[in-house]
């Protein structure tokens, strides 16, 4: 008798759920695994950013000091905004600030891009 792949996957998920619910300390273990996965995900973003920086270093240095500073500041503000998103999105004013900060960053990056394309 052969078990369907979908049935097997559902059984595995249910078994893990039972282990997390029943075994003492399994909730902490699950939380630890989720944190490890989150760190790996964020680490992949850092790796991709470093690769992009290395590949486009000449282009970035050809922007000039002013445009490069605007670009780096926009990326930094966007990073800090996403980092603070749980606190910002918990209130109405914070949500407005979140959206305004991200819009300002997007406008800054767009203006840097447009200035590189004009003569």
KOLMAR-378711 format. One record per residue: residue in one letter; x, y, z of N, C-alpha, C in turn. Coordinates in steps of 0.001 Angstrom, whole numbers, padded with zeros to 6 digits, always signed. Example, Ala and Ser with C-alpha at 12.3 -4.5 7.8 and 13.67 -1.06 7.14 Angstrom:
<rokols>
A+013190-005690+007800+012300-004500+007800+013200-003300+007800/S+012850-002250+007080+013670-001060+007140+012900+000030+007870/
</rokols>
This chain:
<rokols>
X+000842-001177+000000+000000+000000+000000+000893+001248+000000/X+000595+002158-000880+001404+003365-001014+000605+004566-000503/X+001247+005375+000367+000593+006546+000952+000864+007750+000063/X-000152+008537-000148-000028+009741-000961+000957+010718-000320/X+001651+011472-001137+002623+012442-000640+001947+013510+000220/X+000766+013956-000174+000047+014974+000601-000364+014445+001963/X-000839+013207+002001-001251+012611+003276-000037+012476+004189/X+001075+012048+003627+002297+011920+004419+002726+013264+004983/X+002693+014331+004179+003099+015656+004649+002179+016179+005749/X+000896+015959+005599-000053+016376+006637+000210+015598+007920/X+000504+014318+007812+000801+013508+008996+002058+014005+009703/X+003058+014404+008943+004281+014932+009550+003997+016234+010292/X+003221+017128+009674+002885+018397+010327+002077+018153+011598/X+001125+017229+011541+000335+016910+012730+001198+016294+013829/X+002153+015448+013466+003041+014851+014457+003893+015912+015136/X+004401+016852+014369+005195+017937+014960+004319+018797+015862/X+003087+019059+015448+002170+019854+016275+001869+019154+017594/X+001687+017844+017556+001427+017087+018786+002651+017137+019695/X+003833+017012+019115+005051+017072+019923+005190+018430+020589/X+004923+019497+019855+005032+020850+020424+003996+021059+021518/X+002802+020496+021341+001729+020703+022317+001911+019848+023564/X+002463+018651+023441+002479+017698+024551+003804+017677+025304/X+004921+017665+024620+006220+017510+025257+006592+018792+025994/X+007005+018664+027280+007418+019859+028012+008690+020463+027403/X+008707+021749+027242+009852+022437+026670+009870+022444+025158/X+008909+021803+024531+008889+021766+023073+008519+023128+022493/X+007714+023888+023218+007379+025236+022759+008614+026105+022682/X+009506+025966+023675+010758+026710+023646+011617+026237+022483/X+011647+024938+022259+012426+024395+021144+011901+024876+019804/X+010585+024918+019660+009997+025414+018421+010320+026885+018232/X+010266+027643+019320+010606+029065+019238+012066+029236+018822/X+012942+028401+019364+014362+028452+019013+014575+028150+017534/X+013877+027144+017018+014009+026780+015601+013493+027915+014711/X+012385+028534+015102+011853+029658+014324+012845+030816+014312/X+013488+031077+015450+014497+032145+015503+015686+031813+014621/X+016106+030555+014597+017210+030162+013721+016848+030356+012253/X+015639+029988+011890+015191+030172+010505+015130+031660+010162/X+014656+032471+011101+014596+033920+010866+015995+034506+010688/X+016942+034058+011519+018308+034556+011376+018928+034129+010046/X+018645+032906+009624+019151+032449+008330+018550+033287+007195/X+017276+033611+007311+016608+034424+006305+017221+035824+006244/X+017420+036444+007406+018027+037767+007442+019484+037720+006977/X+020177+036651+007330+021555+036479+006875+021638+036379+005363/X+020639+035743+004752+020633+035664+003291+020442+037052+002678/X+019632+037903+003317+019493+039282+002832+020826+040029+002913/X+021539+039853+004008+022835+040515+004163+023815+040007+003115/X+023810+038708+002872+024703+038137+001868+024382+038692+000475/X+023097+038758+000135+022698+039300-001164+023095+040774-001279/X+022890+041539-000200+023267+042956-000225+024771+043125-000408/X+025558+042290+000255+027013+042409+000095+027452+042018-001310/X+026809+041016-001891+027127+040635-003270+026771+041760-004245/X+025586+042346-004058+025188+043448-004931+026122+044638-004785/X+026557+044912-003567+027490+046020-003348+028806+045757-004071/X+029319+044537-003947+030589+044216-004610+030471+044285-006126/X+029348+043847-006659+029183+043835-008108+028971+045232-008681/X+028384+046132-007897+028052+047471-008403+028833+048563-007683/X+029998+048230-007166+030794+049192-006407+031218+050383-007265/X+031622+050129-008484+032060+051223-009365+030896+052159-009661/X+029728+051602-009909+028549+052428-010174+028198+053283-008963/X+028290+052693-007762+027977+053451-006552+028974+054583-006333/X+030261+054322-006563+031252+055381-006370+031163+056446-007447/X+030610+056100-008600+030473+057108-009652+029276+058029-009420/X+028453+057734-008427+027305+058598-008128+027730+059963-007611/X+028828+060018-006932+029228+061259-006272+028859+061188-004798/X+029480+062041-004027+029313+061988-002577+027884+062299-002150/X+027288+063314-002719+025947+063739-002308+024904+062668-002597/X+024889+062161-003828+023889+061149-004190+024111+059848-003437/X+025373+059484-003232+025670+058266-002496+025201+058387-001042/X+025397+059557-000444+024938+059786+000932+023420+059702+001014/X+022723+060266+000027+021257+060195+000013+020803+058745-000106/X+021442+057997-000996+021084+056594-001186+021322+055782+000078/X+022495+055929+000689+022806+055180+001909+021891+055585+003065/X+021575+056870+003170+020664+057311+004225+019268+056728+004019/X+018802+056685+002783+017481+056123+002504+017435+054635+002845/X+018483+053916+002493+018525+052485+002808+018588+052282+004323/X+019364+053116+005018+019458+053019+006475+018141+053324+007172/X+017463+054378+006720+016172+054728+007323+015137+053636+007051/X+015143+053072+005845+014205+051988+005537+014482+050766+006408/X+015756+050460+006621+016113+049326+007484+015637+049557+008913/X+015885+050742+009435+015432+051046+010800+013907+051070+010892/X+013250+051527+009848+011787+051553+009851+011220+050140+009884/X+011785+049249+009070+011318+047863+009099+011647+047191+010421/X+012765+047559+011026+013120+046998+012324+012122+047431+013394/X+011671+048660+013323+010739+049191+014323+009283+048997+013935/X+009004+048217+012906+007626+048092+012425+006649+047541+013461/X+007021+046577+014332+006026+046150+015331+005577+047290+016246/X+006510+048146+016643+006146+049274+017511+005392+050347+016741/X+005835+050604+015514+005183+051659+014736+003762+051283+014333/X+003551+050033+013974+002242+049620+013478+001231+049338+014592/X+001633+049519+015852+000709+049264+016949-000213+050448+017242/X+000035+051592+016613-000826+052759+016822-001098+053435+015485/X-002092+054289+015480-002451+054990+014256-001386+055960+013792/X-000868+056754+014732+000187+057702+014385+001456+056996+013943/X+001758+055867+014575+002928+055090+014186+002783+054521+012788/X+001564+054108+012441+001320+053594+011094+001525+054681+010055/X+001053+055873+010359+001261+056998+009443+002747+057307+009317/X+003472+057298+010437+004914+057549+010402+005631+056460+009607/X+005215+055216+009786+005786+054090+009050+005633+054303+007548/X+004435+054640+007125+004181+054850+005704+004930+056063+005156/X+004970+057145+005936+005685+058339+005490+007192+058095+005369/X+007765+057388+006324+009194+057089+006259+009526+056226+005054/X+008719+055189+004819+008972+054329+003666+008757+055071+002347/X+007759+055939+002302+007536+056733+001092+008710+057679+000851/X+009220+058305+001902+010366+059210+001759+011595+058442+001266/X+011795+057244+001771+012930+056424+001317+012768+056048-000149/X+011571+055662-000531+011327+055288-001933+011531+056482-002854/X+011073+057653-002443+011257+058859-003255+012740+059194-003376/X+013490+059066-002277+014925+059364-002314+015652+058420-003260/X+015351+057124-003184+016005+056158-004072+015612+056435-005519/X+014357+056766-005762+013915+057065-007118+014616+058302-007674/X+014775+059328-006846+015449+060547-007311+016921+060295-007611/X+017559+059452-006796+018953+059099-007093+019005+058354-008418/X+018089+057441-008622+018045+056690-009880+017816+057614-011068/X+016862+058547-010920+016547+059481-012016+017737+060392-012325/X+018452+060806-011281+019585+061700-011525+020722+060971-012232/X+020815+059657-012077+021851+058919-012798+021474+058721-014262/X+020206+058823-014579+019740+058614-015953+019593+059894-016758/X+019778+061047-016135+019670+062320-016859+021055+062885-017104/X+021174+063689-018125+022482+064257-018481+022507+065725-018182/
</rokols>
